């Protein structure tokens, strides 16, 4: 009888050993899962903090720009949407022209000092963009081949005027979009008038290439 008990007791030992091994494996898996969950939560928290800081910095940037342009904004002479300063083309130029009208000249002069002061506190430069409606350039106008060229010359005119009025030459550049990015329908005159515009947008200053690093053209 005692022999039978000894045999039975010995047969249970491997079961308990296997059960212990299983529990160890499960505990290890649980620890790994817990560590993974904590790591994910930490990463999400860091991303959230970074996003909050970015939004706060953007809000502060817009507030600074609004303060710099308080006068022209209050007078309704410019708009400020998502950090982009908008000026109606009819204020700056006559139809199919790249020559500033007196009102446009005065407006740009009033913008130059606030923009220069704003740039002095930021690592940003100004992109001056010209836009047109989709109507072809007036027939008989030999100065511009198409709306691309008209928008380019207008943005250059605004850029040069801002520089002449005090905006650093290395902190502003011109861009042309022609009729490709309308903000309104070109189906009526009101919409076309809104599309004929110049926008001035602060963008981050391009970083200089590190020593020994090649630029985009391979030089």
ZIHUDA-V648814 format. One record per residue. N is the residue number from 1. RES is the residue in one letter. D_CENTER is the distance of its C-alpha to the mean C-alpha in Angstrom with 1 decimal. Layout:
((N & RES & D_CENTER) (N & RES & D_CENTER))
//
This chain:
((1 & X & 86.7) (2 & X & 85.0) (3 & X & 84.2) (4 & X & 82.3) (5 & X & 80.3) (6 & X & 79.4) (7 & X & 78.2) (8 & X & 76.1) (9 & X & 74.5) (10 & X & 73.6) (11 & X & 71.9) (12 & X & 69.5) (13 & X & 68.2) (14 & X & 65.9) (15 & X & 64.4) (16 & X & 63.4) (17 & X & 62.0) (18 & X & 59.9) (19 & X & 58.7) (20 & X & 57.8) (21 & X & 55.8) (22 & X & 54.0) (23 & X & 53.1) (24 & X & 51.9) (25 & X & 49.6) (26 & X & 48.3) (27 & X & 47.7) (28 & X & 45.9) (29 & X & 43.7) (30 & X & 43.0) (31 & X & 42.0) (32 & X & 39.6) (33 & X & 38.1) (34 & X & 37.8) (35 & X & 36.2) (36 & X & 33.7) (37 & X & 32.9) (38 & X & 32.5) (39 & X & 30.2) (40 & X & 28.0) (41 & X & 28.0) (42 & X & 27.1) (43 & X & 24.2) (44 & X & 22.9) (45 & X & 23.5) (46 & X & 21.6) (47 & X & 18.6) (48 & X & 18.9) (49 & X & 19.3) (50 & X & 16.2) (51 & X & 14.1) (52 & X & 16.0) (53 & X & 15.3) (54 & X & 11.6) (55 & X & 11.9) (56 & X & 14.5) (57 & X & 12.6) (58 & X & 9.8) (59 & X & 12.8) (60 & X & 14.6) (61 & X & 12.0) (62 & X & 12.2) (63 & X & 15.9) (64 & X & 16.4) (65 & X & 14.9) (66 & X & 17.1) (67 & X & 20.0) (68 & X & 19.6) (69 & X & 19.7) (70 & X & 22.3) (71 & X & 24.9) (72 & X & 23.3) (73 & X & 21.6) (74 & X & 25.0) (75 & X & 26.7) (76 & X & 24.5) (77 & X & 23.9) (78 & X & 20.1) (79 & X & 17.7) (80 & X & 14.5) (81 & X & 12.4) (82 & X & 9.0) (83 & X & 9.0) (84 & X & 10.2) (85 & X & 13.8) (86 & X & 16.0) (87 & X & 19.5) (88 & X & 22.1) (89 & X & 23.6) (90 & X & 27.0) (91 & X & 26.6) (92 & X & 25.8) (93 & X & 27.8) (94 & X & 30.9) (95 & X & 30.7) (96 & X & 30.4) (97 & X & 30.3) (98 & X & 28.0) (99 & X & 30.2) (100 & X & 28.9) (101 & X & 31.0) (102 & X & 32.3) (103 & X & 30.2) (104 & X & 27.0) (105 & X & 28.3) (106 & X & 28.9) (107 & X & 25.6) (108 & X & 23.7) (109 & X & 26.2) (110 & X & 25.4) (111 & X & 21.7) (112 & X & 22.2) (113 & X & 23.6) (114 & X & 21.2) (115 & X & 18.2) (116 & X & 20.2) (117 & X & 21.0) (118 & X & 17.4) (119 & X & 16.5) (120 & X & 19.6) (121 & X & 18.4) (122 & X & 14.9) (123 & X & 13.9) (124 & X & 11.6) (125 & X & 12.6) (126 & X & 12.6) (127 & X & 11.9) (128 & X & 14.7) (129 & X & 14.8) (130 & X & 18.0) (131 & X & 18.8) (132 & X & 22.3) (133 & X & 24.2) (134 & X & 26.0) (135 & X & 29.4) (136 & X & 30.9) (137 & X & 31.3) (138 & X & 34.6) (139 & X & 37.6) (140 & X & 39.4) (141 & X & 36.3) (142 & X & 36.6) (143 & X & 33.8) (144 & X & 31.0) (145 & X & 31.4) (146 & X & 28.7) (147 & X & 25.6) (148 & X & 23.5) (149 & X & 25.6) (150 & X & 25.7) (151 & X & 22.0) (152 & X & 21.8) (153 & X & 24.6) (154 & X & 23.3) (155 & X & 20.0) (156 & X & 22.2) (157 & X & 24.5) (158 & X & 21.9) (159 & X & 20.5) (160 & X & 24.1) (161 & X & 25.1) (162 & X & 22.4) (163 & X & 23.6) (164 & X & 27.2) (165 & X & 26.5) (166 & X & 25.2) (167 & X & 21.6) (168 & X & 21.8) (169 & X & 22.0) (170 & X & 20.0) (171 & X & 17.0) (172 & X & 16.4) (173 & X & 16.5) (174 & X & 17.1) (175 & X & 15.8) (176 & X & 17.8) (177 & X & 17.2) (178 & X & 20.7) (179 & X & 21.3) (180 & X & 19.0) (181 & X & 16.3) (182 & X & 18.5) (183 & X & 17.6) (184 & X & 21.3) (185 & X & 24.4) (186 & X & 26.2) (187 & X & 29.5) (188 & X & 30.5) (189 & X & 30.3) (190 & X & 28.2) (191 & X & 25.4) (192 & X & 25.8) (193 & X & 25.7) (194 & X & 22.3) (195 & X & 21.0) (196 & X & 22.4) (197 & X & 19.8) (198 & X & 17.8) (199 & X & 14.3) (200 & X & 13.2) (201 & X & 9.6) (202 & X & 9.1) (203 & X & 7.1) (204 & X & 8.5) (205 & X & 12.1) (206 & X & 13.2) (207 & X & 15.6) (208 & X & 19.2) (209 & X & 21.2) (210 & X & 23.6) (211 & X & 27.3) (212 & X & 28.7) (213 & X & 25.5) (214 & X & 25.3) (215 & X & 22.5) (216 & X & 21.5) (217 & X & 24.6) (218 & X & 26.9) (219 & X & 28.3))
//
